[in-house]
Amino acid sequence: MRKVKLTVGVLVVAGCLSVFAASKKDPVLMTVNGEPVTLSEFEYMYHKNNQQQVAKQPLDKYMEMFTVYKLKVADAKAEGIDTTSAFLREFHGYRNELLAPFLLDTVAEENAAKELYERMKYNVKASHIMLPLGANMADSKKNKARLDSIRNCILAGQSFEDLALKYSVDRSVSRNKGSMGYVTVGRFPWQFEDACFNTPVGEISPVFSTDYGYHIVKVYDRRPDDGKVLAEHILKLYPRNATQAQKDSVASLMDSIYNVVKAGADFEDVAKRESQDPGSARKGGQLPWFGRGEMVADFEKVAFELPKDSISKPFSTVYGVHIVKKLDSKKVGSYQEMRQQALNMLKGSPKGNIAYRSKVDQLKKKYRFMVNTELVNRLKSEVTSPNQLDSAFIAKYENSTETLFSVNGVDYPLSLLIGKIHNLGRMKDDLAYNTIDSNIEQLGAEKVVACEKDSIEANNDEYRNLINEYREGMLLFEVSNRKVWNKGATDVEGLKAYFEANRDKYKWTEPKYKGYLIQTTGDSISRLVKARLDSIGTDSLSRVLRRDYGKYLKIEKVLVAKGENAMVDSRVFGGAKVTPDNKKYTDYFVVRGEVIPQPEEYADVRGAVVSDYQNELEKQWVEQLKKQYPVKIDKKVYKKIE
């Protein structure tokens, strides 16, 4: 096996490339500054360009444009733009986004969604016993073993309910004796749901864990799901710690409300006025669609059994007294109807990465991921009590070159693992074992995924051309910004010189007023401002006035012809006085200005000058590129272009 040296930065592993070394022949059409451009790349760009054009562009004309494009890319590389951290960060982010669909096992995801859909068709009646996870690994093992013993007692004939009352730490056990009622999809932790749906009726699950504790589940029944109900309700709440007399008073009030709605009053209007359920009252009492197990049992029973468009008599729950109007109901739809919902539920669960995990498992086989189990076992023996994974362990192995695992024949050193776990703190026994195993799995996944990304880029023409187009588009944008766009907009001396050399290009058909327009909140402010003008220089005029008069004044530099600004017209070109658009300001005047027949400086026609100057910079840049970077075109290959 070959060794690979790990360095900070971009790592290219030759071993990944060996699986796709034999790619189809793609002749080189041209070289630009020594870099090859393949025929497939050119054809991809040429055909894509023509699809975006109204009229098909002649090949020779496009070849000229393409050559200039490649020259600019070559210049960007010569500038080192493709090695900057900002470029690499943006490019790799896009690359990963584009590669994401290739790194998912959609078949596994679809199968998982179908399994979830099958569960949607049923409810499972179950009870459970829960013990705590434990404060440490020893406690956890003890509690798990204890629950396993309880399970054996139940299998031997002891009462599940009695043992639940005696041992379960679920706070509701005294009330329900461990019963969870009918379990539906998406309401419990996935491990709990799996146990309920995978355990046959009448049997008890093995011990399993969730984030809440260790559990065993007994399944009593399995029934078809009743679907969902859409309903409105009116609720009057019981007072806290209500007496029977108070409950009777609430019931009497609801009887009166019931008589009103049965007599024909609008249910939604009554709900808005009378219901004490703040979430639904403002919506006329309407609740979201709900299924079995999502409401308290008494409410659920009435809602599901009530005929459509019927109104129930008042009934009580632990919250108060309700009246329900059933609007609609629906059964579980076909898989195609429920598919997106199943996928959304799947992606929102801990199983949501099944498509990725399944793909990683496939890639580990494809790229021959092999762990040095002898080394791993030795590491685990060194973190078994009384020894532990600590700073001494880290120091011992942080520079180790011993092979931890290999991918496609390339060996990766133990130091790679140490780099992942060196800041995790002290640990031993099962916690240390799990840390070692999970980090090796993660590192292995990263390496096989990296190999697959390289493979896709080498073998998938569509992807390779698309990612290359994006990469070079980024380079083109940045180098053009440096050489043309940004420079053309900020090079003050260059803009001045260009304007002076090309004054005849920038002529107005009519004179313009150039100066300042000041709006104020009234005559008194205007007088104060005018009194200050002689003491303020033009360069600092806007800054000083905004500082001293703030919200009482608005000042703007203007360059306008007659008819372009009504306020300037009234003060300069003899127009009638107008009311400012902003009602806050009632007075206005102009200062430090004059009417000029033609532009005096580049700033007077800045937009046009910047555009023309950028065009000139572009022309000079292209001429320089053609001299600087050699281009060679293979005429025989050129003739093959379709």
ZANUSE-67310 format. One line per 10 residues: number of its first residue (from 1); their letters; for each residue x, y, z of C-alpha. Coordinates in steps of 0.05 Angstrom, whole numbers, padded with zeros to 5 digits, always signed. Layout:
NUM> A> X/Y/Z; ...
//
This chain:
1> MRKVKLTVGV> +00000/+00000/+00000; +00022/+00071/-00015; +00029/+00124/+00038; -00003/+00192/+00029; +00025/+00253/+00064; -00028/+00297/+00096; -00019/+00372/+00093; -00062/+00431/+00110; -00099/+00455/+00048; -00123/+00418/-00014
11> LVVAGCLSVF> -00107/+00344/-00015; -00107/+00307/-00081; -00103/+00232/-00073; -00078/+00197/-00135; -00108/+00131/-00110; -00178/+00158/-00120; -00165/+00170/-00193; -00143/+00099/-00210; -00214/+00073/-00215; -00230/+00118/-00273
21> AASKKDPVLM> -00162/+00125/-00307; -00190/+00097/-00371; -00238/+00151/-00395; -00262/+00160/-00466; -00216/+00195/-00514; -00229/+00270/-00517; -00183/+00305/-00566; -00150/+00371/-00549; -00179/+00426/-00592; -00132/+00481/-00570
31> TVNGEPVTLS> -00081/+00502/-00518; -00082/+00570/-00484; -00017/+00588/-00449; +00000/+00514/-00450; -00066/+00491/-00418; -00108/+00442/-00460; -00180/+00455/-00480; -00217/+00392/-00501; -00265/+00386/-00559; -00322/+00366/-00512
41> EFEYMYHKNN> -00313/+00429/-00470; -00316/+00474/-00531; -00377/+00439/-00560; -00413/+00443/-00493; -00401/+00518/-00489; -00416/+00530/-00563; -00482/+00492/-00563; -00503/+00523/-00497; -00489/+00593/-00524; -00530/+00579/-00587
51> QQQVAKQPLD> -00589/+00555/-00545; -00588/+00623/-00510; -00585/+00663/-00575; -00643/+00682/-00620; -00600/+00668/-00681; -00546/+00615/-00684; -00477/+00645/-00679; -00427/+00627/-00734; -00373/+00579/-00710; -00314/+00624/-00730
61> KYMEMFTVYK> -00343/+00683/-00692; -00356/+00642/-00631; -00286/+00612/-00634; -00258/+00683/-00631; -00301/+00699/-00570; -00284/+00633/-00537; -00210/+00646/-00547; -00214/+00714/-00514; -00253/+00682/-00457; -00198/+00630/-00447
71> LKVADAKAEG> -00144/+00684/-00450; -00179/+00722/-00394; -00183/+00658/-00353; -00109/+00646/-00364; -00095/+00716/-00340; -00137/+00704/-00277; -00096/+00642/-00262; -00032/+00680/-00274; -00057/+00731/-00223; -00067/+00673/-00173
81> IDTTSAFLRE> -00141/+00686/-00165; -00157/+00612/-00166; -00114/+00600/-00104; -00144/+00653/-00059; -00183/+00630/+00002; -00245/+00670/-00019; -00246/+00638/-00087; -00235/+00567/-00061; -00288/+00575/-00007; -00341/+00598/-00057
91> FHGYRNELLA> -00321/+00547/-00110; -00320/+00487/-00063; -00387/+00508/-00035; -00418/+00508/-00104; -00382/+00443/-00122; -00410/+00408/-00061; -00479/+00434/-00076; -00476/+00409/-00147; -00448/+00342/-00126; -00500/+00330/-00071
101> PFLLDTVAEE> -00550/+00291/-00115; -00494/+00244/-00137; -00479/+00226/-00065; -00548/+00201/-00046; -00578/+00132/-00052; -00647/+00153/-00075; -00670/+00080/-00078; -00656/+00072/-00004; -00691/+00138/+00011; -00751/+00117/-00030
111> NAAKELYERM> -00755/+00049/+00005; -00752/+00083/+00073; -00808/+00131/+00052; -00850/+00071/+00029; -00838/+00037/+00096; -00860/+00100/+00132; -00922/+00103/+00088; -00940/+00031/+00105; -00936/+00051/+00179; -00983/+00110/+00165
121> KYNVKASHIM> -01037/+00060/+00149; -01039/+00032/+00220; -01040/+00049/+00293; -01006/+00005/+00345; -01032/-00001/+00416; -00972/-00007/+00462; -00947/+00000/+00534; -00876/+00011/+00557; -00831/+00008/+00618; -00774/+00058/+00621
131> LPLGANMADS> -00711/+00061/+00664; -00661/+00119/+00664; -00600/+00120/+00619; -00554/+00128/+00679; -00505/+00181/+00700; -00446/+00142/+00672; -00429/+00082/+00631; -00431/+00034/+00690; -00500/+00059/+00711; -00524/+00052/+00640
141> KKNKARLDSI> -00502/-00020/+00635; -00534/-00035/+00702; -00601/-00003/+00682; -00601/-00038/+00615; -00588/-00106/+00648; -00642/-00091/+00700; -00693/-00076/+00647; -00674/-00140/+00611; -00687/-00178/+00676; -00756/-00144/+00682
151> RNCILAGQSF> -00771/-00166/+00610; -00754/-00238/+00628; -00801/-00234/+00688; -00857/-00212/+00642; -00842/-00268/+00593; -00845/-00315/+00652; -00916/-00293/+00667; -00913/-00232/+00712; -00959/-00174/+00699; -00932/-00120/+00653
161> EDLALKYSVD> -00975/-00067/+00687; -00953/-00087/+00757; -00880/-00084/+00738; -00890/-00018/+00702; -00921/+00012/+00765; -00864/-00015/+00807; -00803/+00002/+00764; -00819/+00050/+00706; -00793/+00122/+00714; -00843/+00150/+00665
171> RSVSRNKGSM> -00879/+00203/+00705; -00947/+00184/+00676; -00942/+00111/+00697; -00983/+00119/+00760; -01041/+00143/+00716; -01034/+00098/+00655; -00996/+00037/+00681; -00948/+00045/+00623; -01000/+00049/+00568; -00984/+00095/+00510
181> GYVTVGRFPW> -01051/+00085/+00476; -01050/+00077/+00401; -00983/+00099/+00372; -00983/+00135/+00305; -00927/+00154/+00259; -00885/+00215/+00275; -00906/+00226/+00347; -00851/+00190/+00386; -00775/+00182/+00380; -00758/+00139/+00320
191> QFEDACFNTP> -00728/+00083/+00363; -00794/+00079/+00402; -00835/+00081/+00339; -00792/+00026/+00308; -00802/-00019/+00369; -00877/-00008/+00368; -00886/-00023/+00294; -00835/-00079/+00290; -00859/-00118/+00351; -00914/-00169/+00335
201> VGEISPVFST> -00980/-00164/+00372; -00977/-00198/+00439; -00901/-00196/+00443; -00849/-00154/+00480; -00792/-00117/+00446; -00719/-00126/+00465; -00690/-00070/+00508; -00675/-00007/+00467; -00655/+00064/+00483; -00679/+00134/+00465
211> DYGYHIVKVY> -00654/+00201/+00489; -00701/+00193/+00549; -00681/+00125/+00575; -00681/+00050/+00565; -00748/+00019/+00545; -00785/-00045/+00531; -00851/-00043/+00493; -00910/-00091/+00494; -00956/-00089/+00434; -01030/-00105/+00446
221> DRRPDDGKVL> -01065/-00088/+00382; -01057/-00064/+00310; -01114/-00028/+00275; -01123/+00010/+00209; -01111/+00084/+00216; -01175/+00126/+00215; -01142/+00181/+00175; -01151/+00254/+00195; -01208/+00300/+00215; -01219/+00374/+00203
231> AEHILKLYPR> -01262/+00406/+00257; -01281/+00470/+00292; -01295/+00475/+00366; -01318/+00521/+00421; -01284/+00513/+00488; -01300/+00541/+00557; -01242/+00526/+00604; -01249/+00500/+00675; -01219/+00547/+00728; -01155/+00521/+00759
241> NATQAQKDSV> -01170/+00469/+00813; -01244/+00476/+00794; -01296/+00451/+00843; -01354/+00409/+00818; -01399/+00469/+00825; -01353/+00509/+00780; -01351/+00453/+00729; -01427/+00449/+00730; -01430/+00524/+00718; -01385/+00518/+00657
251> ASLMDSIYNV> -01428/+00460/+00631; -01491/+00501/+00640; -01461/+00560/+00601; -01441/+00512/+00544; -01511/+00484/+00542; -01536/+00554/+00528; -01484/+00564/+00473; -01503/+00497/+00443; -01576/+00518/+00439; -01555/+00581/+00403
261> VKAGADFEDV> -01514/+00545/+00349; -01566/+00490/+00341; -01618/+00545/+00330; -01578/+00567/+00269; -01527/+00617/+00294; -01462/+00619/+00254; -01415/+00570/+00289; -01352/+00608/+00270; -01379/+00674/+00293; -01399/+00644/+00360
271> AKRESQDPGS> -01331/+00611/+00367; -01296/+00677/+00355; -01337/+00711/+00410; -01343/+00655/+00461; -01287/+00604/+00454; -01231/+00607/+00505; -01182/+00568/+00461; -01137/+00627/+00439; -01105/+00588/+00382; -01169/+00570/+00346
281> ARKGGQLPWF> -01219/+00623/+00369; -01193/+00677/+00322; -01201/+00627/+00264; -01273/+00614/+00281; -01255/+00553/+00323; -01221/+00516/+00266; -01166/+00467/+00284; -01113/+00439/+00237; -01125/+00370/+00208; -01111/+00319/+00263
291> GRGEMVADFE> -01105/+00244/+00268; -01111/+00192/+00322; -01068/+00205/+00383; -01060/+00280/+00370; -01117/+00303/+00415; -01139/+00282/+00484; -01178/+00217/+00480; -01247/+00245/+00497; -01242/+00299/+00444; -01213/+00252/+00393
301> KVAFELPKDS> -01270/+00201/+00403; -01324/+00253/+00392; -01290/+00284/+00331; -01278/+00218/+00295; -01347/+00189/+00310; -01387/+00252/+00293; -01418/+00252/+00222; -01393/+00304/+00173; -01425/+00374/+00181; -01455/+00354/+00248
311> ISKPFSTVYG> -01448/+00391/+00314; -01436/+00352/+00378; -01471/+00362/+00444; -01427/+00394/+00497; -01377/+00345/+00527; -01321/+00351/+00578; -01246/+00337/+00576; -01193/+00353/+00627; -01189/+00423/+00599; -01262/+00443/+00601
321> VHIVKKLDSK> -01326/+00435/+00560; -01326/+00432/+00484; -01375/+00434/+00427; -01347/+00406/+00361; -01369/+00416/+00290; -01340/+00365/+00242; -01322/+00396/+00175; -01289/+00339/+00138; -01249/+00275/+00144; -01201/+00237/+00099
331> KVGSYQEMRQ> -01168/+00169/+00098; -01095/+00155/+00086; -01084/+00167/+00012; -01045/+00126/-00039; -00970/+00126/-00036; -00965/+00176/-00093; -01012/+00222/-00056; -00974/+00214/+00010; -00904/+00207/-00018; -00882/+00279/-00007
341> QALNMLKGSP> -00909/+00279/+00064; -00872/+00214/+00078; -00808/+00242/+00049; -00815/+00306/+00091; -00827/+00265/+00154; -00767/+00222/+00137; -00721/+00281/+00125; -00743/+00313/+00190; -00725/+00251/+00230; -00658/+00220/+00251
351> KGNIAYRSKV> -00667/+00174/+00192; -00666/+00233/+00145; -00595/+00219/+00123; -00609/+00148/+00103; -00597/+00165/+00029; -00528/+00192/+00046; -00510/+00136/+00094; -00531/+00082/+00045; -00490/+00115/-00010; -00429/+00119/+00036
361> DQLKKKYRFM> -00436/+00045/+00051; -00435/+00031/-00024; -00375/+00076/-00034; -00336/+00042/+00021; -00343/-00023/-00018; -00328/+00011/-00085; -00264/+00044/-00059; -00244/-00015/-00015; -00247/+00019/+00052; -00209/-00026/+00100
371> VNTELVNRLK> -00197/-00013/+00174; -00135/-00038/+00210; -00175/-00077/+00262; -00113/-00101/+00297; -00092/-00029/+00311; -00163/-00009/+00332; -00167/-00066/+00381; -00100/-00046/+00410; -00124/+00025/+00418; -00187/+00002/+00454
381> SEVTSPNQLD> -00147/-00041/+00501; -00107/+00021/+00520; -00170/+00060/+00539; -00201/+00004/+00580; -00206/+00016/+00656; -00164/+00035/+00693; -00130/+00066/+00632; -00165/+00120/+00591; -00163/+00163/+00528; -00128/+00224/+00556
391> SAFIAKYENS> -00072/+00273/+00540; -00020/+00219/+00549; -00056/+00175/+00498; -00061/+00234/+00450; +00013/+00251/+00458; +00033/+00179/+00445; -00002/+00175/+00378; -00011/+00246/+00351; +00047/+00238/+00302; +00037/+00164/+00288
401> TETLFSVNGV> +00044/+00142/+00216; +00016/+00072/+00230; -00039/+00056/+00181; -00108/+00066/+00210; -00148/+00051/+00147; -00139/+00049/+00072; -00183/+00075/+00015; -00171/+00049/-00055; -00102/+00025/-00036; -00080/+00090/-00003
411> DYPLSLLIGK> -00061/+00086/+00071; -00084/+00138/+00121; -00045/+00146/+00187; -00069/+00140/+00258; -00050/+00214/+00269; -00112/+00231/+00227; -00157/+00201/+00280; -00119/+00234/+00337; -00129/+00302/+00304; -00204/+00290/+00307
421> IHNLGRMKDD> -00208/+00270/+00380; -00152/+00308/+00414; -00198/+00361/+00443; -00254/+00315/+00467; -00228/+00306/+00539; -00216/+00244/+00580; -00257/+00181/+00570; -00252/+00106/+00576; -00288/+00040/+00565; -00351/+00042/+00521
431> LAYNTIDSNI> -00351/+00118/+00512; -00279/+00116/+00487; -00293/+00055/+00443; -00353/+00091/+00412; -00313/+00154/+00401; -00258/+00116/+00365; -00306/+00076/+00321; -00351/+00135/+00303; -00292/+00180/+00284; -00261/+00125/+00241
441> EQLGAEKVVA> -00328/+00116/+00206; -00333/+00191/+00195; -00262/+00197/+00168; -00273/+00138/+00122; -00337/+00169/+00096; -00301/+00234/+00081; -00246/+00199/+00042; -00291/+00154/+00000; -00337/+00213/-00015; -00277/+00253/-00037
451> CEKDSIEANN> -00258/+00197/-00084; -00328/+00195/-00112; -00328/+00270/-00124; -00264/+00265/-00164; -00292/+00205/-00202; -00355/+00243/-00221; -00316/+00303/-00244; -00271/+00259/-00287; -00325/+00214/-00317; -00390/+00254/-00320
461> DEYRNLINEY> -00383/+00300/-00380; -00444/+00342/-00363; -00422/+00354/-00291; -00349/+00365/-00310; -00367/+00417/-00362; -00416/+00451/-00316; -00368/+00456/-00258; -00312/+00480/-00303; -00358/+00533/-00332; -00374/+00557/-00262
471> REGMLLFEVS> -00301/+00556/-00240; -00279/+00596/-00301; -00339/+00642/-00296; -00317/+00660/-00225; -00246/+00673/-00250; -00271/+00714/-00309; -00314/+00757/-00264; -00259/+00771/-00214; -00204/+00786/-00265; -00251/+00829/-00307
481> NRKVWNKGAT> -00270/+00867/-00245; -00197/+00880/-00229; -00175/+00898/-00300; -00237/+00932/-00328; -00300/+00943/-00286; -00274/+00965/-00219; -00213/+01000/-00248; -00256/+01036/-00299; -00303/+01061/-00244; -00250/+01082/-00193
491> DVEGLKAYFE> -00190/+01105/-00233; -00202/+01180/-00224; -00139/+01202/-00260; -00153/+01155/-00318; -00225/+01179/-00323; -00202/+01252/-00324; -00151/+01238/-00378; -00200/+01199/-00420; -00252/+01255/-00414; -00203/+01309/-00434
501> ANRDKYKWTE> -00180/+01268/-00494; -00251/+01255/-00517; -00290/+01318/-00498; -00324/+01321/-00566; -00360/+01255/-00550; -00397/+01286/-00492; -00442/+01342/-00516; -00508/+01365/-00487; -00565/+01389/-00531; -00585/+01440/-00477
511> PKYKGYLIQT> -00552/+01473/-00417; -00557/+01446/-00347; -00557/+01475/-00277; -00500/+01449/-00235; -00503/+01464/-00160; -00539/+01448/-00095; -00613/+01444/-00081; -00631/+01453/-00007; -00699/+01438/+00023; -00717/+01460/+00094
521> TGDSISRLVK> -00775/+01453/+00142; -00790/+01527/+00138; -00769/+01599/+00125; -00735/+01607/+00192; -00688/+01548/+00179; -00675/+01574/+00108; -00653/+01641/+00137; -00606/+01607/+00187; -00575/+01564/+00132; -00565/+01623/+00084
531> ARLDSIGTDS> -00531/+01662/+00140; -00481/+01606/+00149; -00463/+01595/+00076; -00407/+01647/+00071; -00369/+01611/+00127; -00373/+01541/+00096; -00329/+01516/+00039; -00362/+01480/-00020; -00325/+01415/-00007; -00354/+01410/+00064
541> LSRVLRRDYG> -00421/+01442/+00050; -00464/+01378/+00052; -00428/+01349/+00112; -00432/+01412/+00155; -00505/+01428/+00139; -00528/+01356/+00152; -00489/+01356/+00217; -00516/+01423/+00243; -00588/+01420/+00218; -00601/+01346/+00213
551> KYLKIEKVLV> -00675/+01330/+00205; -00692/+01402/+00189; -00656/+01402/+00122; -00645/+01361/+00059; -00587/+01379/+00013; -00570/+01346/-00053; -00522/+01360/-00109; -00559/+01367/-00175; -00542/+01370/-00249; -00607/+01380/-00287
561> AKGENAMVDS> -00634/+01411/-00350; -00697/+01453/-00354; -00758/+01410/-00341; -00721/+01355/-00302; -00732/+01384/-00232; -00791/+01430/-00217; -00758/+01462/-00156; -00695/+01479/-00195; -00738/+01504/-00253; -00773/+01553/-00206
571> RVFGGAKVTP> -00708/+01581/-00179; -00664/+01578/-00241; -00704/+01572/-00305; -00763/+01618/-00289; -00813/+01564/-00272; -00871/+01572/-00222; -00860/+01558/-00149; -00879/+01487/-00130; -00894/+01448/-00067; -00840/+01397/-00051
581> DNKKYTDYFV> -00860/+01324/-00058; -00839/+01311/+00014; -00890/+01347/+00058; -00839/+01352/+00113; -00802/+01406/+00075; -00839/+01470/+00058; -00783/+01516/+00032; -00726/+01507/-00018; -00670/+01545/-00053; -00608/+01534/-00094
591> VRGEVIPQPE> -00536/+01553/-00078; -00465/+01548/-00104; -00489/+01535/-00175; -00492/+01560/-00246; -00521/+01541/-00313; -00467/+01510/-00357; -00474/+01499/-00432; -00431/+01436/-00436; -00398/+01387/-00387; -00340/+01419/-00349
601> EYADVRGAVV> -00309/+01355/-00321; -00317/+01280/-00327; -00362/+01278/-00265; -00415/+01318/-00305; -00423/+01258/-00352; -00394/+01205/-00307; -00438/+01147/-00329; -00422/+01153/-00402; -00348/+01166/-00389; -00341/+01106/-00343
611> SDYQNELEKQ> -00375/+01061/-00394; -00331/+01085/-00451; -00268/+01082/-00408; -00284/+01011/-00388; -00293/+00992/-00461; -00225/+01023/-00476; -00192/+00985/-00419; -00225/+00920/-00444; -00197/+00932/-00514; -00127/+00946/-00489
621> WVEQLKKQYP> -00130/+00886/-00442; -00150/+00838/-00498; -00094/+00864/-00543; -00045/+00853/-00487; -00071/+00782/-00474; -00063/+00761/-00546; +00010/+00782/-00544; +00023/+00753/-00474; -00008/+00683/-00478; +00003/+00637/-00538
631> VKIDKKVYKK> -00058/+00602/-00568; -00053/+00541/-00613; -00113/+00511/-00648; -00112/+00440/-00677; -00145/+00450/-00745; -00160/+00376/-00754; -00198/+00373/-00689; -00232/+00440/-00705; -00263/+00409/-00767; -00296/+00356/-00723
641> IE> -00339/+00407/-00687; -00412/+00391/-00697
//
